Structure formats: structure tokens, C-alpha cells
Amino acid sequence: MSTTLTLNVNGQNHTITVNDPSMPLLWAIRDLIGLTGTKYGCGIEICGACTVLVDGQPEKSCDMDVSSAAGRAIVTIEGLSANRTHPAQVAWIKHQVPQCGYCQSGVLMSVAGAMQAGHTGSSIASEVQNLCVCCTYQRMREAIAGL
Amino acid sequence: MNSWLQVGTDESITLTIGSSDMGQGSASGLAQVLCEDLMVDYARIQIVQGGPTLAAVAPIGTAINTVGSSVTRNNFWKLRDAGAIAREMLVTAAMNQKADLVRANFTVSNGVVHHTPSNTNLTYGQLASAAALLKPPASAPLVADSEFKSIGKPQDRKDIPLKVDGSAKYGIDIQLKGMLYAVVKHCPTFSGTLANAPAVPSGMVAAVPLSVAAGTGRGTEVAGAINAVAVVGHNTWDTWQASKDLSVTWNIPAGAANLDNAHFLATAQALAASAPAYVAGGTNPAGTCYTVEGNATSAAAAIAGSAKILDATYVLPYVSHACMEVLNCTVDYVPGVRCDVYAPTQSAKAALALVVQLTGLLESQITIHTTFLGGGLGRKAEQDFISQAVQVGMVVKQPVKLMWPREEDFTRDQYRPMGLMHARAGLNAAGQVTGWAYRNVSPSILGQRGVPLGATGDSQGIEGAHALPYNLGAAVTEWVSHPSPIPVGFWRSVGASLNTFAVECMIDELALAAGQDPYMFRRSLLTDPRWIAVLDKAATLGNWHAPLAAGHGRGIAIGTAFNTIVAQVVEVSNVTSTRMRVNNVTVVMDCYLAVNPSFVEHQLIGGVVHGLNATLYGRQTFLKGVAQNRNFSHSRMIRMGEMPQVKVALIPNPALSDRTVKLGGAGELGVPTFAPALANACYSATKVRTRTLPFFPNATMSD
């Protein structure tokens, strides 16, 4: 009953076998591929901790079937840049944004997706709907303002 | 130097801490303190949380629990002394090597000891082996405040680079070779227990009944009761689905039918009106009234003779912690040999004791690996989830990661207690307070932990309600233990989150009844110069006296917790029955000393919004023992677009090196004064007083 499929994550192909083709992409990325930067928060597409880019678009991986992600270009926080050089990562360090940091992978992927779609500065902010329970929004906003 | 502070022959400097950094910056802050008197650059200090050292005795003591905004304030002088003593041991090793016992001939800079007469250098790494053989001196001179290079400076946090590239490992990220996955399914009803052990679902490895380990259960959850099952499988998703589908029969005691909000509120109202007094040596069951301070009879008499009498009741709900990272723990247990535990815990030392209790292993055979925490907020000081993971590990005898789905995390929390606070006070014709009678009715956090309550009740329940610096005439503060057995625990700022709301709203109501400005009224009741300075600064920075636009309101509140004084001014607009706009918040704090003002500012801003989420939306409700809010969909929180602009000012203090002044905490201090400042602002905007939180109990959120 198991299904074998290929996921392209951060430019690399991973062949995985799943019992349930409706396993969310999140759990395939974390448990089967072993990239744990993408986080589980709510499982119902509200918090955004699981956000990744799929063909350049921010998607909540907790509610996307792994089978529908096969063959598409998936980028996780680990693939956002080499050595934390993406402008959003640079700004996040400069403004010392994270507290606990758990939500920040998803936030940064939302920011990166908005930038890729052509948004700059405060117009990025309106695209970012992620929850941060530490409430680091003020420094996020300051960091985003320079992007 | 010892097992906690190590100076390596490779020039490394490693400090092991028993406390946990959940994003406060406290680990980096401790490094900032240590490096000052050790005389090395901040960048050279490596911090290790937990690990094998936990089993070692801490010679200078160390914060093992990360609670009560305590990490920095409890360790500040200890780490300064430790750094100075270690430095002098290293210098003594240099003196011995140079055969020059004149201390004045040696100076230290960034871990290099310079011998002036010979103009030669010895590094800490070169001296470490010899220094390790020396007996530490009892004390050593500290760096003068005027020479500080690190303390009080806004250094960058050491953990932030790991938190922007996904490499920070939280508990839920642990992956061990051959690891299984366990997903917890609790009885949905508090007090319910397992009727029959379920069969192992198809494709799964095990279905493990989980019992409440001694010391980990609260209220309805008594030691030995089997209140959950863990399904064990090969990945999170398949195991979670099997857990959802698992058919389990639970025994639900008849008393569970009364575990609901309406019942809890009625009980609280009755106890606010009448409750039997504490009797020394008596049984003092739940429902007992404890006099925290003052005298009820004289307060009542003073109030009765007043020109004006105010009477108000404030009601706050149970609130979930809702950390971004759900509860989880990974265990690698080898029977009779060892147990490694990987946990996002605020209490690593308590976890160590628990694992000894459960496995019978020696402390030296157990290692608690404290991971990064995706929020703690008090919930991860508890041990229930660690106990469950160890129980599963002992059954499957191979590495296993146990996690609570979000719905379990919301519905099986140890909640911020509900509270009903009744306040009654009098004013004379001149607008002065003649008497003050305050009674808090709330479930006891310490009582649910088996701590005997003395004559003044639960110290956690009364924070923010006693030793008020206001001149309130004849005053009494009472606390009544509410009998609700719903599990309660420590939620960021604990009792102050209840009491500061009620006290500061009541003070506002008195000010308005006296026809006075709420800021100036507070000022007239205060004599403590530190309180007055904080209040004045908040009023100035918050533009208290500036004209308000139509529909806008401004509120003020001040309070104390964990030795720190905080005042806030909040400005709101667009207040309706379903929403409001919080525009600006000003926070002023006196914690006596801020090791890193940037960390403190960030914590205060976060605390303000933590308070904001709870004040507007936060509550958990119960129906027949079942928690009703199961996810963020019914526990709304603000997103970035709703973020108010928060201004922070720290009152500086020049007397840093005064050991006689207690340092204050910072991590929880943004929370308590926000709710009353907001409620007071809403009154200013609408002339309608809100005494029951949250403002918007039925708010929801979606994607």
C-alpha cells in the first residue's frame, strides 16, 4: 500500500516512501528527509510555523499533501541561503528579532516569498500573517522596513 | 575551575547553566556577567544548558528552575564572584610560573595574563592545568563599575544566528538513530481514567498506557491514575492518525459533571461573600479564607464611615499557555545502564530527580539534555510530559520521541488559574482613601502541588495584591482557596496577572469617583521614590496630559512583581463590542540593574503583547470536565498588523555594585500592568467599565 515519490527540496531530490499519500508535506520534510527547521505549530494552517516555498509561493506545509508536492521545487529555511546571507536573515540578525525563535523559520519563509513576489518594505509586512507567541512583531517590522 | 565553569587548555571557556533560555536572552546575559570579572571578551564564552554536569553539586549555587524571572537576578553576584575567583586562580598560576608573588606585577586582558617586569604573556589556556590544582580563594576583587566593558551593554544574543537558518534544535527536532515516535492521547475529560488497555493499532509498535507519576499530577490528575495512552509508531503523521483513530474507553467519575465554568463562577461568588477563616493547626479545606495582611474588621469599619463607598468584582478566566512548540520529550533508555532525556524543560534538575524516581538509575547514569525551548511561559517547568516519555522509553527500550498534538497541548494544560477578585474601598470628602478590603478567590497553584498553606495562603496567588505602596487607610488583603480541581500552574507573571488587574482597575475607579486624574491620584497615594519615579516617567513618555482625539482613550497602571516596578500607559481607539485598536503602549521599568538593556526591552515588548493577547482573547473554558478551546482557532492572538507601537524606558540606577539591593526580574514584567492599563484606557474612551476578561471571549481566527 505504500507509495514512493520524489520530493525536490532545496535543489536536491529525495525519494521517500509513505504509507499515506495524504501525509502533510511538513512531516515528510521533518521525519522522512530530516530537515527540522520547518516547524509544527497548529496543524490547521493558522500559525504559519510550517511555511515553506513551493514553486516560489509561501505554502503552509502542515496542510499540503506530500503527494501534491512531488515534482515541485520546495525551499525550506535550510535552503534559503548559504551562511545566512539572504537579506531577511541579515536583517533579522541586525535587529535581533527572535526570542524563542520557534516561529521564525516560517516567518522568514513568508518574508522571502513576499520579496520574491516583488514586495518591498512595509508591503512585505502585510503579506506576513504568521503567529509569534513571543510577540517579536515590533522588531520584525523594523527589520522588514529596510528590505 | 569546577564542573560548571571550565577553562580549556585550548583557550575555550565554557559555562554550564542549570537554567534554560527560552528566548529571554538569559543565557547570553549570564555570559555577559561572567566575562566581566573573568576578564575575557563576551564572544569567547560558550554556554551549555543542562547535560551531565547537572548531577554535580553546584558550589556557588545556580538557578536550576527557570521560573519567577529569576535567572539573571539570582545568578548575578554568584557569577561575578565565580568569574573573579577563577581569574585570580589563573593569575596565581601565572605568579607561580613566573616565581613572582607580587600581584601588582600582573594584569589581565581578554584571557591573557601579562607579567609587566618580564613583559611576557601567559594565556588562560596555558595556565588552566596549573590553575585547576589550586584551591579557590573564598573571594576575589570585582571589576569596578566604572571599568565595565560588558555589563549594561547591548551585546548581540549568541543564539540568534541559529534561529534564522533553522539550525537551532528544539526538543521536537531531536532525531536519534532508530528512533520511534509516540503521540499522546489523553482522556478528554479531566479526572477520567483508562478503563481497558487498548490493542496495538495495525502498523504501530505499541500502545502504552500512561500513568500520572508521583509529583507530576495536579488537581484532578492524581498519582497513579492512568489518564492517557501513547501510540508508538515509525513517524509522527502515521502515529498521530493511529492515535486519533484509536478507540479507548475511559471511566469518567460522576464529579466530572460539575467541572464547568458556570459552577466555578458560582462557587467563587459565594466564597467572595463568605468563607470560613483559616485556623492554625486546623484542616483548612479548600474554600478557606486566609488573611494575607491587615485586619478585616478595622477595614470594614473605616469603609463603612466613608463619604463614598465603591464596591467592584473582577473576574478573570483560566488561560492556556499555548507555547509555539507543543510539549514533547525524547528518551533513549537502556535498562539498568543509562537514560538520556532530551527535553525543552524549564526545570532540568527536577527532570533528573523524576528520571531517578521512574527508572531507579543513579543520577550519574542519567543525562538531561536541555534543548532550545519553543516558548516555556511556565508550562515547561512541569514534568508530566517528561514522565510520559520516560514511561514509553521504558516499554519500547529504544529511542523514542513523544509529542502532544496541539489539541492535547490546549486541552491538557496546567492553566493560569481563574480568579474572582472583590474589592471594596471608601473615600472621604477630600478624595482620600479611608479603607481598602480586597479578597482574591482563586485555585491554589501551590496547594495542587502538595505545599502546605500557612496563615497567609498561597504566596503565588497573592503576588501583586499585598504590600501595596499606596496609602489606603485601614486595609485588608485576603485570599480564598477556590476548590476547583482543574489543573493550574505557573503562567507568565503568575498571581500578579490576576491581582494587578483588579488592584489597578479599582484604583482607577477610586480616582474617577474622587474626581481626580488617575495618574495624579496614584501619585498622591504614593511615597516610595522609586514608584513615583517610574510613574512619572511613564506619564511623561506616554504623553499622559496630551489632548486625546475623539474616540481615543488613555489608561495608566503601575505594579510590582519579582522585585521590579513597572508602569504602563496605553492608548486605544475604535473600541466596539467585538474589537478595538491598541495604538500605543509606553512601558517604564525599574529592575535596579539591566545586564543587557536590549534583551530587557525585547522581553518587555513581548510581555506587553502576551498580556494583550490574554486581555483581549485569552481563556479556556470547561464543560463537564472537557476543555473547550482546542487550537489557536478559538484562542485568538494578534498578528503583526495589529501590533501596537511599544516604547520602553528603563530607569537607570547608578549604584550597580550594591549587594544589599535586590535585583529585579524582567522576563515576565511586561504582562501584569498591561491589562489594567488597557481596561482603564477603554473606560476613558467609552465610559463603560470592563471588569471581566477577556474583552472578546468569542473571538476566533482562521488562516
Interface residues (C-beta under 8 A of the other chain):
Chain A: N19 D20 M23 P24 W27 R30 D31 L32 G34 L35 T36 G37 T38 K39 Y40 G41 C42 G43 I44 E45 I46 C47 A49 K60 T76 I77 E78 L80 S81 R84 Q89 W92 I93 Q96 V97 P98 Q99 C100 G101 Y102 C103 Q104 S105 L108 A125 S126 V128 Q129 N130 L131 C132 V133 C134 C135 T136 Y137 Q138 R139 M140 R141
Chain B: M22 G23 Q24 G25 D156 R157 D159 I160 P161 L162 K163 V164 D165 G166 S167 A168 K169 Y170 I172 D173 Q175 Y181 G203 N235 T236 W237 D238 Q241 A322 C323 M324 E325 V326 F372 L373 G374 G375 G376 L377 P405 R406 S598 H602 Q603 I605 G606 V608 V609 H610 L612 N613 N631 F632 S633 M637 I638 R639 M640 G641 M643 Q645 V646 M701 S702 D703
